[in-house]
Amino acid sequence: MKNLITKEKLLKYFEITGKALSAAKKSPNRTSLSMERKEILQMAESYYSDAKHYYDKGDWVTAFASLNYAHGWLDAGARLGIFDVHNSEIFSAD
């Protein structure tokens, strides 16, 4: 069913968000917003960690929500140019 958070779907989003987080960390900052970059990465890492915690507890809905928040922070950083990433498979901003 397409309206369910399945294990396969959740693991797929863990993979995508994990790749995006790694790419963002490795990318250069295209702006002078170094403190903002640090904060965005901290927020994304925290939500990604929360997602793992909720997944391990069996709360897949909250895990999925946490992954979406993590990825949202990363996409915002990419859109603002804080992360110099160009991969439309893992970022909404290219």
Secondary structure, DSSP 8 states (H G I E B T S, - for coil): -TTS--HHHHHHHHHHHHHHHHHHHHS--SSS-HHHHHHHHHHHHHHHHHHHHHHHHT-HHHHHHHHHHHHHHHHHHHHHTSS----TTT-S--
